[in-house]
Amino acid sequence: MENKNKYWKANLRLMLSLLAVWFVVSFVCGILIVDWLNQFHLFGYKLGFWFSQQGSIYVFVVLIFVYVWRMNKLDKAFDVHEED
């Protein structure tokens, strides 16, 4: 039972940290500080506009891959992984 609780807490910590990154990129960079970010340019576009239109989507896709990678490591650490 103790091992299940540790696994679940590690899983929640991972999910919350990835959701925090997504929140910062999509909400903070794409909405709250967009005017400040617009003074910088990326690929010819204002950075704030890029974050709100493209950046948050790219970060979300990267976070999916990070989640899969980290969960595989977590599953192996707690010996709940699928057999190869």
C-alpha positions in Angstrom: 0.0 0.0 0.0 2.9 2.4 0.8 4.4 1.8 -2.6 1.1 2.6 -4.3 0.8 5.9 -2.4 4.4 6.9 -3.4 3.7 6.0 -7.0 0.5 8.0 -7.1 2.2 11.0 -5.4 5.0 10.9 -7.9 2.5 10.7 -10.7 0.5 13.7 -9.4 3.7 15.7 -8.9 4.7 15.0 -12.5 1.2 16.0 -13.9 1.0 19.1 -11.8 4.5 20.3 -12.9 3.7 19.7 -16.5 0.4 21.5 -16.2 2.1 24.4 -14.5 4.5 24.7 -17.5 1.6 24.6 -19.9 -0.3 27.2 -17.9 2.7 29.5 -17.9 3.2 29.2 -21.6 -0.4 29.4 -22.7 -2.0 31.8 -20.2 0.9 33.9 -18.8 2.9 34.2 -22.0 0.0 34.1 -24.4 -2.3 36.5 -22.5 -0.9 38.3 -19.4 2.5 39.4 -20.6 1.8 39.3 -24.4 2.4 43.1 -24.7 5.8 42.9 -23.1 6.7 39.8 -25.2 5.7 41.6 -28.4 8.8 43.7 -28.3 10.8 40.6 -29.2 10.6 38.7 -32.5 10.7 35.0 -33.4 10.7 33.8 -37.0 9.5 37.3 -38.1 6.6 37.4 -35.7 6.1 39.2 -32.5 6.9 36.8 -29.6 3.7 37.3 -27.7 1.6 36.7 -30.9 3.7 33.6 -31.6 3.2 32.2 -28.1 -0.6 32.7 -28.3 -0.9 31.2 -31.8 1.8 28.6 -32.1 4.0 28.3 -29.1 1.5 27.0 -26.6 0.5 24.2 -29.1 4.2 23.2 -29.7 4.8 23.2 -25.9 1.7 21.1 -25.3 2.9 18.5 -27.9 6.4 18.4 -26.3 4.8 18.0 -22.9 3.0 14.9 -24.1 6.2 13.3 -25.1 7.9 14.4 -21.8 5.0 12.9 -19.9 5.3 9.6 -21.7 9.0 9.5 -21.2 8.8 10.3 -17.5 5.9 7.9 -16.8 7.9 5.1 -18.4 10.8 5.8 -16.1 8.4 6.1 -13.1 6.6 2.8 -14.0 10.0 1.0 -14.1 11.1 2.6 -10.8 7.9 1.3 -9.1 7.9 -2.0 -11.1 4.5 -1.5 -12.6 5.7 -1.3 -16.2 4.4 -3.5 -19.0 6.5 -6.4 -20.0 8.6 -6.0 -23.2 
